[in-house]
């Protein structure tokens, strides 16, 4: 018979684990309490593990992997297979962080049916806990259908990289009255369609504040000011891993790129001059055996 004290301990541990876990429900609660949310991108197991251990609320497996991991010029070439592969890797590195995975270009625009099927693949094969897609009123049927299939959806408004060709480049969105009203209307529409949160990218601070105050779901800003309910950054940007890439909205929290370059250079020098590996890096044996070899 299992002791009651053991049962109580197990129940307490499970309750503690559950309270630590970030979910779409805890995101809603954070907004209600006025608590700021944090989100970072990740594309692999080891980075995800470090982000999870830091207590970040959510990881976005962004289609930005096309540019920062796969070396594409934009996000348009990223495939479902790319997203599934990297999402699954990230899922193995997290415990408490909410995992949101981007739906890549043309995985949801073609039809509501395609949107639901592909969102399902990201959950079943990529182990995503939510999906993110770009667009406002025009993708609300897809958002509603995906949510109706019990898959949480994070919306994305403002500068939506998959529409870069239509925008004529990477430009701030919503500066004029008509454009600002459209973004506000779109935010209300994606909320009504069932999105649990919305990313606002490259939106003027005043407009992002107005949107945040006008909807009940959390807004996650990237280049949208401090009045959003949370913030998201591409982790390579905030770690300054690329010396020639520093968007206006990015704060560099460390100079990891410089440190990595210095470490690689030091390694090369140590190998070439013979100082690595040293005796402390080698394994020993009874060297009399060597004399017996033929």
C-alpha positions in Angstrom: 0.0 0.0 0.0 1.4 3.4 -1.0 1.8 5.7 2.1 -0.5 8.7 2.1 2.5 11.0 2.7 4.1 9.8 -0.5 0.8 10.5 -2.4 0.6 14.0 -1.0 4.2 14.7 -2.0 3.6 13.5 -5.6 0.5 15.6 -5.8 2.3 18.7 -4.5 5.2 18.2 -7.0 2.7 17.9 -9.9 0.9 21.0 -8.8 4.1 22.9 -8.5 5.2 21.8 -11.9 1.9 22.8 -13.4 2.1 26.3 -11.8 5.5 26.8 -13.3 4.4 25.8 -16.8 3.7 28.6 -19.2 0.5 28.1 -21.2 -2.0 30.1 -23.2 -4.0 30.5 -20.0 -1.0 31.9 -18.0 -0.4 34.3 -20.9 -4.0 35.6 -20.4 -3.5 35.8 -16.7 -0.3 37.8 -17.1 -2.1 40.5 -19.0 -4.9 40.6 -16.5 -2.3 41.1 -13.7 -0.2 43.5 -15.6 2.8 41.2 -15.6 5.2 41.5 -18.6 5.8 38.5 -20.8 9.1 37.5 -22.3 9.7 35.6 -25.6 12.8 34.7 -27.5 13.4 32.7 -30.7 15.2 29.4 -30.7 15.9 26.8 -33.4 17.8 24.0 -31.6 17.9 21.9 -28.5 20.8 23.5 -26.7 19.7 27.1 -27.1 16.1 26.1 -26.1 17.4 24.5 -22.9 19.3 27.6 -21.9 16.3 29.8 -22.6 14.0 27.5 -20.6 16.4 27.5 -17.6 16.4 31.4 -17.7 12.6 31.4 -17.1 11.6 33.0 -20.4 7.8 32.6 -20.9 7.8 31.5 -24.5 10.1 30.3 -27.3 9.2 31.2 -30.8 10.5 28.8 -33.4 10.3 31.6 -36.0 10.6 31.3 -39.8 13.4 33.7 -39.2 15.4 30.5 -39.1 15.6 30.9 -42.8 17.8 34.0 -42.5 19.7 33.4 -39.2 20.2 29.6 -39.4 19.8 28.5 -43.1 21.3 31.6 -44.7 18.4 32.6 -46.9 17.8 36.3 -47.9 14.3 36.2 -46.4 11.8 33.9 -44.8 9.9 33.0 -47.9 11.9 29.9 -48.8 11.3 28.2 -45.4 9.3 24.9 -45.7 7.0 23.0 -43.4 9.7 20.3 -43.1 12.2 23.0 -41.9 9.8 24.2 -39.3 8.9 20.7 -38.1 12.5 19.7 -37.8 13.6 22.7 -35.8 10.4 22.8 -33.7 10.9 19.2 -32.6 14.5 19.9 -31.7 13.5 22.8 -29.5 10.7 20.8 -27.8 13.3 18.4 -26.5 15.1 21.2 -24.7 12.2 22.8 -22.8 10.2 22.0 -19.6 8.3 25.1 -18.6 8.5 27.4 -21.6 5.5 27.7 -24.0 6.5 26.5 -27.5 5.1 28.6 -30.4 6.0 27.6 -33.9 5.6 29.8 -37.1 3.5 28.6 -40.0 5.7 29.2 -43.0 4.8 31.0 -46.2 2.0 29.4 -48.2 1.3 26.8 -45.5 -2.0 28.6 -44.5 -2.7 31.2 -47.2 -4.0 28.7 -49.8 -7.0 27.5 -47.9 -8.6 27.0 -44.5 -8.2 23.3 -45.0 -4.4 23.6 -45.6 -4.1 25.9 -42.6 -5.6 23.3 -40.2 -3.7 20.4 -41.7 -0.4 22.2 -41.5 -1.0 23.5 -38.0 -1.8 20.0 -37.0 1.5 18.8 -38.4 3.4 21.4 -36.4 1.7 20.1 -33.3 1.9 16.3 -34.0 5.4 16.2 -35.6 7.0 19.4 -34.4 5.5 19.1 -30.8 4.5 22.8 -30.9 2.0 23.9 -28.2 0.8 26.8 -30.4 1.3 28.1 -33.9 1.8 31.7 -35.2 0.6 33.0 -38.5 0.8 36.4 -40.1 -2.1 38.6 -41.2 -5.3 40.3 -40.0 -8.9 40.0 -41.2 -7.9 38.1 -44.3 -6.6 35.1 -42.2 -9.3 35.2 -39.5 -11.1 32.2 -41.1 -7.9 30.2 -40.8 -7.3 31.4 -37.2 -10.9 30.4 -36.2 -10.6 26.9 -37.9 -7.3 26.2 -36.3 -8.5 27.3 -32.9 -11.7 25.2 -33.4 -9.3 22.2 -34.0 -8.0 22.9 -30.4 -4.7 24.4 -31.5 -3.9 27.8 -30.0 -3.0 30.5 -32.4 -0.7 33.6 -32.0 -1.4 36.3 -34.6 1.2 38.6 -36.1 0.5 42.1 -37.3 2.5 45.1 -38.5 5.6 44.3 -40.4 4.9 40.7 -41.4 8.1 39.4 -43.1 6.2 37.0 -45.4 4.6 40.0 -47.0 7.9 41.8 -47.5 7.4 41.9 -51.3 4.0 43.4 -51.0 5.3 46.0 -48.6 8.2 46.9 -50.8 10.7 46.1 -48.1 11.1 46.0 -44.3 9.2 49.2 -43.3 7.4 50.4 -40.2 3.7 49.9 -40.5 0.7 51.9 -39.3 2.1 55.5 -39.5 -0.8 57.0 -41.4 -4.4 57.3 -40.1 -5.8 54.8 -42.6 -3.0 52.3 -42.0 -3.2 52.7 -38.2 -7.0 52.1 -38.2 -6.5 49.0 -40.3 -4.0 47.6 -37.8 -6.4 48.4 -34.9 -9.3 46.7 -36.7 -7.1 43.7 -37.6 -6.1 43.3 -33.9 -9.7 43.3 -32.8 -10.5 40.8 -35.6 -7.8 38.3 -34.7 -8.9 38.5 -31.1 -12.5 37.8 -32.1 -11.3 34.9 -34.3 -9.8 33.2 -31.2 -6.1 34.2 -31.2 -4.6 34.0 -27.7 -2.0 36.7 -28.3 -0.7 38.9 -31.1 2.8 39.9 -32.1 3.1 43.6 -33.1 6.2 44.1 -35.3 7.6 47.5 -36.3 4.6 49.5 -35.2 4.8 53.1 -33.8 4.8 53.1 -30.0 1.6 55.1 -29.7 -0.4 52.8 -32.0 1.0 49.7 -30.2 -0.2 51.2 -26.9 -3.7 51.9 -28.3 -3.9 48.4 -29.6 -2.7 46.9 -26.3 -5.4 48.9 -24.4 -8.1 48.0 -26.9 -7.9 44.2 -26.8 -8.0 41.6 -24.0 -5.3 39.3 -25.4 -1.6 40.0 -24.8 0.4 42.0 -27.3 4.0 40.9 -27.8 6.1 43.7 -29.3 9.2 43.7 -31.5 10.0 47.3 -32.4 6.6 48.4 -31.0 7.6 50.1 -27.7 7.4 49.3 -24.0 3.6 49.5 -23.7 3.0 46.1 -25.2 2.2 43.3 -22.7 5.5 41.5 -23.6 8.5 41.5 -25.9 10.1 39.2 -28.3 13.6 39.3 -30.0 15.6 37.0 -32.3 18.2 35.6 -29.9 21.0 36.1 -32.4 20.2 39.8 -32.5 20.1 40.4 -28.7 23.4 38.5 -28.3 25.1 40.5 -31.1 26.1 37.3 -33.0 26.2 39.2 -36.3 28.4 42.3 -36.3 26.8 43.7 -39.4 23.2 43.3 -38.2 21.6 45.6 -35.6 18.0 46.6 -36.2 16.9 49.8 -34.5 14.6 48.0 -32.1 17.2 45.6 -30.8 19.1 46.0 -27.5 22.3 43.9 -27.4 22.5 42.2 -24.0 25.8 40.6 -24.7 28.6 40.6 -27.3 28.5 36.8 -27.9 29.5 37.0 -31.5 32.7 38.8 -30.7 33.5 36.3 -27.9 32.8 33.4 -30.2 35.1 34.8 -32.9 37.9 35.4 -30.4 37.5 31.9 -29.0 37.6 30.3 -32.5 40.7 32.4 -33.3 42.4 31.4 -30.1 41.6 27.7 -30.8 43.1 27.9 -34.3 46.3 29.6 -32.9 46.7 27.0 -30.1 46.4 24.1 -32.5 48.8 25.6 -35.0 51.5 26.4 -32.4 51.1 23.0 -30.6 49.9 24.3 -27.2 46.6 22.4 -27.6 46.0 19.6 -26.7 48.2 19.7 -23.6 49.1 16.8 -21.3 46.0 17.6 -19.2 43.8 16.9 -22.2 45.2 13.4 -23.0 44.7 9.9 -21.7 47.5 7.7 -20.4 48.3 4.0 -20.7 51.0 1.5 -19.8 53.5 2.6 -22.5 55.5 -0.7 -22.3 52.6 -2.1 -24.3 53.6 0.2 -27.2 57.0 -1.6 -27.4 55.2 -4.9 -27.8 53.1 -3.8 -30.8 54.1 -4.8 -34.3 
